[in-house]
Amino acid sequence: MIVLDVPAKLGYGPAGHSDVVPPNSDLNFLVELIGVQHALARVEPGQADPDAPKEFTVTESGLRHRILRPGNDQKPTLEDQVSVHYRGSLMDGRVFDSSYFRGEPLTVTVKNVIDGWGEGLTLIGEGGMIELVIPSKLGYGEEGYPPRVPANADLHFLVELQEILSE
């Protein structure tokens, strides 16, 4: 066990924390380590085709995309369950979510994702990779996805379609 003494300036400071921690309170913790969970190995995105387009295509909905690797001829429908790797960031480059970082792909039904993803995933086949710039209205909209995605945020995604699990 270890005792941690945290001065107020490194804790909640002058704001305190609700009714539990008064303003400018030093904190004292007794910590016991009961186990260690090792992180999964990070995965890096695959390579884009050397002849992948440099320019984005814009769909009628306003989705901007570049197909970096088309994949095979099997493209998912909105009803399909798929396995994908992805990295999502705000337009300033701050990453808010990444299956690559977690080391394992996400399994999801295409119709249950944000609209920009759903539209983008149907453009590539298994093994494909697509870069998406998703306008707010096709992403999380006015609500955002607090605390990671602010309201009305346009989003940037790199998505790799690993496998279509249902057809």
Protein Blocks (a to p, Z undefined) as FASTA:
>chain_A
ZZddddfklmnmjnogajllgghiacddddddfbdcddddddddddddfkbcfbdcddfk
opacddfbgbjmbdcdfkbccddddddddfkopafbdfklnopacdddfklmcfklmmmm
mmpcehiacdddddfklmnmjnopafkbcghiacddddddfbafbZZ
